[in-house]
Amino acid sequence: MNILIYLIVAAVIGWIATEIMHDRSNLLINIVVAVVGAFLAGYFLSPIFKVGTINDAFTIPTMLVTLLGSIILLAILRLFRRGRR
């Protein structure tokens, strides 16, 4: 049951990140972006802000760190997409 809740929260956070970045993606991409964003946030942002990610607990600070990681990931992906054009 926890994995289902994790995926739902990840989908919502990924959707919010894509809305903030004005990037149109489907639900699967939103989930992947949030999960990878949580992974990146766990390594780079958690030590800075001294907050965990949604992998640790579902709280507002952890969701914000995960959202920030997802936004950074989308920005990096956007740079690579622009480089191909």
VEXTIMI-584999 format. One record per atom (N, C-alpha, C): residue in three letters; y, x, z. Coordinates in steps of 0.001 Angstrom, whole numbers, plus 500000, padded with zeros to 6 digits. Layout:
ALAYXZ/...
% end
This chain:
MET498801500819500000/MET500000500000500000/MET501262500862500000/ASN501211502024500658/ASN502388502883500697/ASN502765503398499319/ILE501781503679498483/ILE502088504183497146/ILE502813503128496323/LEU502472501859496514/LEU503149500776495807/LEU504608500673496249/ILE504843500761497537/ILE506217500720498051/ILE506991501935497550/TYR506347503088497559/TYR506982504311497068/TYR507401504157495609/LEU506527503620494776/LEU506846503452493356/LEU507956502435493139/ILE507969501381493933/ILE509032500371493807/ILE510378500983494193/VAL510409501693495316/VAL511655502339495741/VAL512075503395494721/ALA511128504153494205/ALA511434505167493193/ALA511996504518491929/ALA511443503383491538/ALA511946502690490350/ALA513382502224490562/VAL513674501710491728/VAL515036501234492021/VAL516013502409492044/ILE515626503496492700/ILE516507504666492753/ILE516698505260491359/GLY515643505324490573/GLY515763505810489200/GLY516642504916488352/TRP516537503596488562/TRP517383502653487817/TRP518846502845488196/ILE519121503003489495/ILE520504503216489945/ILE521055504510489344/ALA520240505551489327/ALA520682506834488754/ALA520982506691487264/THR520129505969486533/THR520389505800485096/THR521620504932484858/GLU521883503980485736/GLU523094503165485607/GLU524343504002485887/ILE524278504863486900/ILE525422505718487220/ILE525709506674486069/MET524655507219485471/MET524820508180484379/MET524964507506483011/HIS524940506184482977/HIS525035505418481722/HIS523979505869480720/ASP522763506000481220/ASP521629506428480403/ASP520640505269480358/ARG520236504855479190/ARG519318503726479055/ARG517891504219478965/SER517070503810479916/SER515668504205479941/SER514825503029480393/ASN513523503139480188/ASN512637502071480631/ASN512179502316482064/LEU511400501384482598/LEU510980501436483999/LEU510169502684484307/LEU509272503060483414/LEU508446504239483646/LEU509297505501483735/ILE510280505623482862/ILE511184506776482896/ILE511978506777484196/ASN512405505592484658/ASN513142505504485925/ASN512301506016487084/ILE511031505632487113/ILE510148506073488191/ILE509954507586488129/VAL509710508100486939/VAL509491509538486787/VAL510743510311487185/VAL511912509834486765/VAL513163510507487114/VAL513354510525488625/ALA513076509425489295/ALA513263509377490748/ALA512249510250491477/VAL511013510267491025/VAL509999511089491683/VAL510315512567491495/VAL510647512958490279/VAL511002514362490033/VAL512322514694490729/GLY513252513734490742/GLY514509513931491466/GLY514279514114492954/ALA513338513365493513/ALA512995513528494932/ALA512388514900495179/PHE511564515347494256/PHE510954516674494363/PHE512031517755494346/LEU512946517668493381/LEU514030518647493285/LEU514951518576494501/ALA515243517376494942/ALA516101517199496117/ALA515442517784497353/GLY514123517657497443/GLY513418518219498584/GLY513542519731498662/TYR513550520383497524/TYR513659521838497509/TYR515095522344497624/PHE516024521667496953/PHE517371522208496865/PHE518397521502497754/LEU518328520183497854/LEU519366519444498564/LEU519043519187500034/SER517780519007500362/SER517417518730501756/SER517842519832502716/PRO517635521103502375/PRO518109522141503297/PRO519635522164503456/ILE520340521820502396/ILE521804521822502455/ILE522303520704503359/PHE521783519475503153/PHE522247518315503912/PHE521437518071505183/LYS520361518822505366/LYS519459518678506515/LYS518931517242506640/VAL518536516708505477/VAL517976515364505376/VAL516718515473504525/GLY515731514665504820/GLY514515514648504023/GLY514711513875502728/THR513619513605502051/THR513648512774500848/THR512810511532501107/ILE512665510667500099/ILE511868509463500309/ILE510401509799500487/ASN510021511046500246/ASN508655511470500541/ASN508410511495502046/ASP509482511702502824/ASP509367511771504276/ASP509473510391504925/ALA510529509666504604/ALA510764508347505203/ALA511727507572504313/PHE511689506259504421/PHE512591505396503654/PHE513795505050504521/THR514800505908504503/THR516049505643505203/THR517196505792504214/ILE518361505343504602/ILE519523505422503711/ILE519851506881503354/PRO519925507803504318/PRO520224509194503918/PRO519178509797502983/THR517901509509503210/THR516877510070502327/THR516963509462500935/MET517304508186500855/MET517451507555499543/MET518663508117498807/LEU519738508419499538/LEU520920509001498902/LEU520641510414498392/VAL519890511193499143/VAL519525512544498687/VAL518641512447497448/THR517698511509497452/THR516839511308496288/THR517650510843495087/LEU518612509950495316/LEU519485509486494242/LEU520289510653493672/LEU520808511492494532/LEU521568512656494067/LEU520685513597493255/GLY519445513805493705/GLY518511514628492939/GLY518214514017491580/SER518086512695491527/SER517826512009490252/SER519017512119489314/ILE520221512003489855/ILE521423512125489026/ILE521545513542488467/ILE521263514534489292/ILE521302515920488815/ILE520264516134487721/LEU519080515566487905/LEU518040515688486877/LEU518479515027485574/LEU519076513848485651/LEU519560513185484438/LEU520657514001483752/ALA521523514627484537/ALA522576515462483949/ALA521972516664483225/ILE520950517267483817/ILE520280518392483168/ILE519596517939481881/LEU518917516796481937/LEU518263516268480736/LEU519277515933479652/ARG520430515437480037/ARG521472515122479061/ARG521978516385478378/LEU522096517471479133/LEU522523518742478527/LEU521516519224477490/PHE520232519080477790/PHE519205519506476833/PHE519195518606475596/ARG519400517303475798/ARG519444516387474648/ARG520635516679473753/ARG521775517015474321/ARG522960517336473520/ARG522773518652472776/GLY522018519571473375/GLY521787520852472731/GLY520951520741471479/ARG520131519691471392/ARG519259519498470215/ARG520015518919469035/ARG521103518253469277/ARG521828517572468190/ARG522622518515467349/
% end
